[in-house]
Amino acid sequence: MGVPSITIMAITGHRTEKAFLKYIKVTPKEHAVQLKELWDRQSMKILNT
């Protein structure tokens, strides 16, 4: 849904990203892929303006 993980971590009480990723069952690699996709979308917006 696009909510930053840091926001969800604050709500759920997770203190580390490692614990949070284990809880939501996302591997660090999957997290990196999602971040790259977001980065690529943002880069395309900048190039198209």
N, C-alpha and C positions, 0 to 999 in steps of 0.2 A: 504494500500500500504506500510505500515511500516514506514511512516514518523512520527517522534515524534510529539506529540501534541504541545509541546513547540515551535517547528519550525513553525507549522501552525499558532499558536497564534501570533507569531512575525509578520508573513506576513499579517494576517487578522486584527491585531490591538487589539485583545482581551487581556485585562490586567489580568484577573483572569481565572483560570481553570473553575470555576463555570459558568462564563458567556459563555465561549467557549463550555462547555458541553451542556448548554442550547441551544446554537445556532445550534450545530450539532445533538441535540436531542438524546444524549447518557446519560443514567442515571449513577450516580456514581457506582452503582452495576455492570452495563455492562462494565464500564471502568475498574473496579477491576478484572472482569473475563478475560478481554482481557490481562491485565497485568499479571495475573496468568498464562495464556496460554503461553505468551512470556517467562516468568520466567521458566516454565516447559520445554519449548523447549531448552532454554539456558542451563539448568541443565542437560538435556539429552546429549547435545553436550559435556559437560565437562566430563560426565561419560563415554562417548564412546571414549574419546581420551586417 
